[in-house]
Amino acid sequence: MIGRVVAGFLALVLGTTLAAAEPSHGIAMYGDPSLPPDFVSLPYANPDAPKGGTIVFGETGGFDSLNPYILKGRAPWGIQSHVFETLMARNWDEPFSLYGLLAESIETGPEREWVAFTLRPEAKFSDGSPVTVEDVIWSMETLAEEGQPRYRNAWEKVRSIEQTGERSFRLDFSEPDSELPLIIGLRPILKKADWEGVDFAQSSLRVPTGSGPYRIGAFEPGRYIRFERNPEYWGRDLPINRGLNNFDTIRYDYFVDSGVLFQAFTAGALSVYRESSPARWASEFGFPAVTSGAVVKAEIPHGRPSGMEGFVFNLRRPVFEDWRVRDALLHAFNFEFVNRTLNGGAFPRRTSYFANSELAMGEGPAEGRVRALLEPFADSLLPDALEAYALPASDGSPRNRSNMRRAAQLLAEAGWTVQEGVLRDASGAPFAFDILLMNGQDEAVTNVFVDALRQLGIQVGVQLVDQAQYNERRNDYDYDMMINTWNMSLSPGNEQMLYWGSAGVTEPGTRNYMGVASPAAEAMIAHMLETRDEAEFVAAVRALDRVLTTGRYVIPFGFPDVSYVAYKADLRHPEVLPVYGDWIGWLPEVWWQEPG
């Protein structure tokens, strides 16, 4: 670690270089940030929101760690958002813009080949000690060396980090990456002294010290955790925080499954419930608290990309290496029937990874810059990558005859034939695999899919495991097929390499769960990160979307284009919706409780 910190003469030289740059209160991926230096509050926050009260959320599963930044253990996600802070903070009313939080200013080189920050003099940890440059450098290096792989991936592009003044420091990059200054700005900052003599990479229930608006209060693993608002929070009056962090107490209660969690909400034990099924939303939300008005039902549209969710092929398994096999199973999945019977037909399908946004590949052939970016990789792309492509669609009937015939044909082309009711390859080995599910996860849709596969002669088992086993096996890629969700934003960047980079084929803990090894995908990601032109960025993302979608790595589900949320009537939120859409993602930051 120490080797990266350079002092003395070098710091003075760099300080001279930095003097020529213009510090700014914020940074945008493209162009300038929309909020001026003297902005009062975020556009979707109520700066006059009252403070006080308690909000209670329900979670399934449990936790056995209070360190959310390592692979070992499972920590409550609220620790990251309530207890720790970053140098910069998001404005969710812009695709990707950041404004100073722990840092009062940010500077970059003309090509973003370096970035420099100056810390706020008033920034403090919850124990009253100042946030220092030493804390920042230690945090970044420790996260890269001992934290989750997502911190390491971007850090590999950092050539050096050095202190340039009492409250200032600079990072130089080894390769072009327009997003990297923003990624660095979102690194969590930990207190170095708090971790002395502690093995950072080991899971534990030791309470950490953060600089954020809340401190960890009482907790019991597997049952609950409380976050208590810090009345001495250093940043409570910053414009970026006005109208945020309004509850005195935020509590998360843990339940064995979603059914018990829902019962707790109907009994009044929880403040908020988010429903994922339109059918249940229509049929199961007539309980007394709703009819009396004590609980409010809200349907809120959003403008987020659909992301991807579905059955994930693990290409590390030989049975799924042939794209025709994957295409066959895509045809066997009767989405229209599943959507009608389980969701009342309410969900549009995830037609690609960035559907529901301008970043989507579209249904027609690749054209213009998208085609030009992909053509050098034409020989390695699958059929339809450069031409028009659409997911198989059925007539919605239970039998799905046309698509099942096509599935059987594709399997035959790939060398699989039915022998005495069992699908076998040329050597006589049966087509057999397991689907890994977490207890209570999408069992109904899985059963429909399994029935269809068995009609094709495929032997399918379903493995139900608890959340801890599921997470461990997912991190180690120990499954044939599973269900996963990748959420996408309007400003995809370095995380895409964590999702689809070929290093993830063997390196545990990435999110390349299907085992993608595509030079075209990696080239599109690199182009996204290098370009400073927004139109070129959009073309690169559309090209990436096309590579992933036509690669047949996932059998896509549908997605809700509205959010279904029920909440206690004394909870409030601002009227203005941010560009990303619904209010649910900003629970509890911008919500508040009416006094009395």
HELIX and SHEET records of a PDB file:
HELIX    1   1 ILE A    2  ARG A    4  5                                   3    
HELIX    2   2 PHE A    9  LEU A   18  1                                  10    
HELIX    3   3 GLY A   78  HIS A   82  1                                   5    
HELIX    4   4 VAL A  133  GLU A  146  1                                  14    
HELIX    5   5 PRO A  149  TRP A  155  1                                   7    
HELIX    6   6 LEU A  180  GLY A  185  1                                   6    
HELIX    7   7 LYS A  192  TRP A  195  5                                   4    
HELIX    8   8 PRO A  239  ASN A  241  5                                   3    
HELIX    9   9 SER A  258  THR A  266  1                                   9    
HELIX   10  10 PRO A  278  SER A  283  1                                   6    
HELIX   11  11 PRO A  288  THR A  291  1                                   4    
HELIX   12  12 PRO A  318  PHE A  320  5                                   3    
HELIX   13  13 TRP A  323  ALA A  332  1                                  10    
HELIX   14  14 PHE A  335  ASN A  343  1                                   9    
HELIX   15  15 GLY A  368  LEU A  374  1                                   7    
HELIX   16  16 GLU A  375  SER A  380  5                                   6    
HELIX   17  17 ARG A  401  GLU A  413  1                                  13    
HELIX   18  18 GLU A  443  GLN A  455  1                                  13    
HELIX   19  19 GLN A  467  ASN A  475  1                                   9    
HELIX   20  20 GLU A  495  TRP A  500  1                                   6    
HELIX   21  21 SER A  502  VAL A  505  5                                   4    
HELIX   22  22 PRO A  519  GLU A  530  1                                  12    
HELIX   23  23 GLU A  534  THR A  550  1                                  17    
HELIX   24  24 ILE A  584  TRP A  586  5                                   3    
SHEET    1   A 3 GLY A  26  ALA A  28  0                                        
SHEET    2   A 3 SER A  97  GLY A 100 -1                                        
SHEET    3   A 3 MET A  88  ARG A  90 -1                                        
SHEET    1   B 4 THR A  54  THR A  60  0                                        
SHEET    2   B 4 THR A 249  PHE A 255  1                                        
SHEET    3   B 4 TYR A 224  ARG A 229 -1                                        
SHEET    4   B 4 TYR A 214  GLU A 220 -1                                        
SHEET    1   C 2 GLU A  85  THR A  86  0                                        
SHEET    2   C 2 PRO A 188  ILE A 189 -1                                        
SHEET    1   D 4 ALA A 103  THR A 108  0                                        
SHEET    2   D 4 TRP A 114  LEU A 119 -1                                        
SHEET    3   D 4 SER A 168  PHE A 173 -1                                        
SHEET    4   D 4 VAL A 158  GLN A 163 -1                                        
SHEET    1   E 3 VAL A 272  GLU A 275  0                                        
SHEET    2   E 3 VAL A 562  LYS A 568 -1                                        
SHEET    3   E 3 VAL A 295  PRO A 301 -1                                        
SHEET    1   F 5 GLN A 459  VAL A 465  0                                        
SHEET    2   F 5 ALA A 432  MET A 438  1                                        
SHEET    3   F 5 MET A 481  TRP A 486  1                                        
SHEET    4   F 5 MET A 308  PHE A 313 -1                                        
SHEET    5   F 5 VAL A 554  PRO A 556 -1                                        
SHEET    1   G 2 THR A 417  GLN A 419  0                                        
SHEET    2   G 2 VAL A 422  ARG A 424 -1                                        
SHEET    1   H 2 LEU A 571  ARG A 572  0                                        
SHEET    2   H 2 TRP A 592  GLN A 593 -1                                        
END                                                                             
